[in-house]
Amino acid sequence: GFPVWAGNITPPIRTFVNDNLESLKEKKIAAFACQSGSGADKAFKRLNDMLNRDKLDATLVLIDPKDRPKSENENMIKEFCDKVELLQ
């Protein structure tokens, strides 16, 4: 999981992926992002590009979940967790 910074993944995530690229190639990968506005789609695309994939196995985007919580967030989180559980 990561916050979206100007449509990009954060430097620690980028470093982790670069340092572990070989071992991540065959892994199933799920990611969630928190953002205040927009940009998660771009960030996920950049992550996919780094991993040389068409798409991640599961994704979740939460918009400002701390400052503007929404009732539907709980359902979205549950759906994401259910997808992740099926990946195992």
Order of alpha helices (4+ residues) and beta strands (2+ residues): beta-alpha-alpha-beta-alpha-beta-alpha
